[in-house]
Amino acid sequence: MTVADDTIEIARRPGGEVDVAGPLDDLAVALLKRAGFLTEPTLRGLWVRLPFDMGRSWENERGRWAAEMLGAARYPVVLDDSLRPTSAHSPRTRAPALRAAPPRHR
């Protein structure tokens, strides 16, 4: 998959770690930290990743949460397929929309 230069990508890498690539400003970093991501300074900039060995389901939930928050803040985000829910009974699956009650007859 090709990702545009202005897109933030949240992905599980071949080593199993979940990290973030793309342009990150202060707000994006703050949202990622809120979702549980850590920041590590490197020679090339900032490495933003989830803690290691927290469990695949925890990592999936945090990755999806971060993508939702970034998307709500209007950042273009790509979420790796390995971080998406695999069953209909995922704890973060949205409930169907409620309908208004039918009017009562008098």
KOLGUBA-119865 format. One record per residue (C-alpha): residue number from 1; residue in three letters; x, y, z. Coordinates in Angstrom, 1 decimal. Example, Ala and Ser with C-alpha at 12.3 -4.5 7.8 and 13.67 -1.06 7.14 Angstrom:
nutor: 1&loba: Ala&px: 12.3&py: -4.5&pz: 7.8
nutor: 2&loba: Ser&px: 13.7&py: -1.1&pz: 7.1
This chain:
nutor: 1&loba: Met&px: 0.0&py: 0.0&pz: 0.0
nutor: 2&loba: Thr&px: 1.3&py: 3.4&pz: -0.9
nutor: 3&loba: Val&px: 0.7&py: 6.1&pz: 1.7
nutor: 4&loba: Ala&px: 0.6&py: 9.8&pz: 0.8
nutor: 5&loba: Asp&px: 3.3&py: 12.1&pz: 2.3
nutor: 6&loba: Asp&px: 0.8&py: 13.9&pz: 4.5
nutor: 7&loba: Thr&px: -0.8&py: 10.8&pz: 5.9
nutor: 8&loba: Ile&px: -0.1&py: 9.3&pz: 9.4
nutor: 9&loba: Glu&px: 0.2&py: 5.6&pz: 9.3
nutor: 10&loba: Ile&px: -0.3&py: 3.3&pz: 12.3
nutor: 11&loba: Ala&px: 1.0&py: -0.2&pz: 11.6
nutor: 12&loba: Arg&px: 2.2&py: -3.4&pz: 13.1
nutor: 13&loba: Arg&px: 5.7&py: -3.9&pz: 11.8
nutor: 14&loba: Pro&px: 7.4&py: -7.3&pz: 10.9
nutor: 15&loba: Gly&px: 9.0&py: -7.4&pz: 14.4
nutor: 16&loba: Gly&px: 5.5&py: -7.2&pz: 16.0
nutor: 17&loba: Glu&px: 5.8&py: -3.6&pz: 17.3
nutor: 18&loba: Val&px: 3.1&py: -1.1&pz: 16.6
nutor: 19&loba: Asp&px: 4.4&py: 2.3&pz: 15.6
nutor: 20&loba: Val&px: 3.5&py: 5.5&pz: 13.8
nutor: 21&loba: Ala&px: 5.0&py: 6.9&pz: 10.7
nutor: 22&loba: Gly&px: 4.3&py: 10.2&pz: 9.0
nutor: 23&loba: Pro&px: 4.2&py: 13.9&pz: 9.8
nutor: 24&loba: Leu&px: 3.4&py: 14.6&pz: 13.4
nutor: 25&loba: Asp&px: 2.8&py: 17.9&pz: 15.0
nutor: 26&loba: Asp&px: 2.4&py: 18.7&pz: 18.7
nutor: 27&loba: Leu&px: -1.4&py: 17.9&pz: 18.6
nutor: 28&loba: Ala&px: -0.9&py: 14.6&pz: 16.8
nutor: 29&loba: Val&px: 1.8&py: 13.5&pz: 19.3
nutor: 30&loba: Ala&px: -0.5&py: 14.5&pz: 22.3
nutor: 31&loba: Leu&px: -3.3&py: 12.4&pz: 20.9
nutor: 32&loba: Leu&px: -1.1&py: 9.5&pz: 20.4
nutor: 33&loba: Lys&px: 0.3&py: 9.8&pz: 23.9
nutor: 34&loba: Arg&px: -3.3&py: 9.9&pz: 25.2
nutor: 35&loba: Ala&px: -3.9&py: 6.5&pz: 23.4
nutor: 36&loba: Gly&px: -0.9&py: 5.0&pz: 25.1
nutor: 37&loba: Phe&px: 1.9&py: 5.6&pz: 22.6
nutor: 38&loba: Leu&px: 5.4&py: 6.4&pz: 23.8
nutor: 39&loba: Thr&px: 7.8&py: 8.8&pz: 22.1
nutor: 40&loba: Glu&px: 11.5&py: 8.1&pz: 21.7
nutor: 41&loba: Pro&px: 14.0&py: 10.6&pz: 20.2
nutor: 42&loba: Thr&px: 16.1&py: 9.2&pz: 17.4
nutor: 43&loba: Leu&px: 18.7&py: 10.6&pz: 15.0
nutor: 44&loba: Arg&px: 16.0&py: 11.0&pz: 12.3
nutor: 45&loba: Gly&px: 13.4&py: 12.6&pz: 14.6
nutor: 46&loba: Leu&px: 10.8&py: 11.1&pz: 16.9
nutor: 47&loba: Trp&px: 9.9&py: 7.4&pz: 17.1
nutor: 48&loba: Val&px: 6.3&py: 7.0&pz: 18.3
nutor: 49&loba: Arg&px: 5.4&py: 3.4&pz: 19.3
nutor: 50&loba: Leu&px: 3.3&py: 1.4&pz: 21.7
nutor: 51&loba: Pro&px: 5.0&py: -0.3&pz: 24.6
nutor: 52&loba: Phe&px: 6.3&py: -3.8&pz: 23.8
nutor: 53&loba: Asp&px: 4.6&py: -7.0&pz: 25.0
nutor: 54&loba: Met&px: 1.3&py: -5.6&pz: 26.2
nutor: 55&loba: Gly&px: -0.7&py: -8.2&pz: 24.2
nutor: 56&loba: Arg&px: -2.1&py: -8.1&pz: 20.7
nutor: 57&loba: Ser&px: -5.6&py: -7.2&pz: 21.7
nutor: 58&loba: Trp&px: -4.4&py: -4.3&pz: 23.9
nutor: 59&loba: Glu&px: -2.2&py: -3.1&pz: 21.0
nutor: 60&loba: Asn&px: -5.1&py: -3.4&pz: 18.5
nutor: 61&loba: Glu&px: -7.5&py: -1.5&pz: 20.8
nutor: 62&loba: Arg&px: -4.9&py: 1.3&pz: 21.3
nutor: 63&loba: Gly&px: -4.1&py: 1.6&pz: 17.6
nutor: 64&loba: Arg&px: -7.7&py: 1.8&pz: 16.7
nutor: 65&loba: Trp&px: -8.4&py: 4.4&pz: 19.4
nutor: 66&loba: Ala&px: -5.4&py: 6.5&pz: 18.2
nutor: 67&loba: Ala&px: -6.7&py: 6.3&pz: 14.6
nutor: 68&loba: Glu&px: -10.2&py: 7.4&pz: 15.7
nutor: 69&loba: Met&px: -8.9&py: 10.4&pz: 17.7
nutor: 70&loba: Leu&px: -6.5&py: 11.5&pz: 14.9
nutor: 71&loba: Gly&px: -9.4&py: 11.1&pz: 12.3
nutor: 72&loba: Ala&px: -11.7&py: 13.2&pz: 14.5
nutor: 73&loba: Ala&px: -9.0&py: 15.9&pz: 14.6
nutor: 74&loba: Arg&px: -9.0&py: 15.8&pz: 10.8
nutor: 75&loba: Tyr&px: -5.6&py: 14.2&pz: 10.3
nutor: 76&loba: Pro&px: -5.4&py: 11.8&pz: 7.3
nutor: 77&loba: Val&px: -4.8&py: 8.4&pz: 8.9
nutor: 78&loba: Val&px: -4.2&py: 4.9&pz: 7.6
nutor: 79&loba: Leu&px: -4.7&py: 2.0&pz: 10.0
nutor: 80&loba: Asp&px: -3.0&py: -1.3&pz: 9.3
nutor: 81&loba: Asp&px: -5.4&py: -4.1&pz: 8.6
nutor: 82&loba: Ser&px: -3.7&py: -6.2&pz: 11.4
nutor: 83&loba: Leu&px: -5.0&py: -3.6&pz: 13.9
nutor: 84&loba: Arg&px: -8.7&py: -3.7&pz: 12.8
nutor: 85&loba: Pro&px: -11.3&py: -5.8&pz: 14.6
nutor: 86&loba: Thr&px: -11.6&py: -9.4&pz: 13.3
nutor: 87&loba: Ser&px: -15.0&py: -10.3&pz: 14.8
nutor: 88&loba: Ala&px: -18.4&py: -8.7&pz: 15.1
nutor: 89&loba: His&px: -18.2&py: -9.0&pz: 18.9
nutor: 90&loba: Ser&px: -15.2&py: -6.7&pz: 19.3
nutor: 91&loba: Pro&px: -15.5&py: -4.6&pz: 22.5
nutor: 92&loba: Arg&px: -15.2&py: -1.4&pz: 20.4
nutor: 93&loba: Thr&px: -17.8&py: -2.3&pz: 17.8
nutor: 94&loba: Arg&px: -20.5&py: 0.4&pz: 17.6
nutor: 95&loba: Ala&px: -24.0&py: -0.4&pz: 18.5
nutor: 96&loba: Pro&px: -26.6&py: 0.1&pz: 15.8
nutor: 97&loba: Ala&px: -28.3&py: 3.5&pz: 15.8
nutor: 98&loba: Leu&px: -31.4&py: 3.8&pz: 17.9
nutor: 99&loba: Arg&px: -34.7&py: 4.7&pz: 16.3
nutor: 100&loba: Ala&px: -37.3&py: 7.0&pz: 17.7
nutor: 101&loba: Ala&px: -40.2&py: 5.4&pz: 19.5
nutor: 102&loba: Pro&px: -43.4&py: 5.2&pz: 17.4
nutor: 103&loba: Pro&px: -46.0&py: 7.8&pz: 18.3
nutor: 104&loba: Arg&px: -48.7&py: 6.8&pz: 20.7
nutor: 105&loba: His&px: -52.3&py: 6.7&pz: 19.5
nutor: 106&loba: Arg&px: -54.8&py: 8.5&pz: 21.6
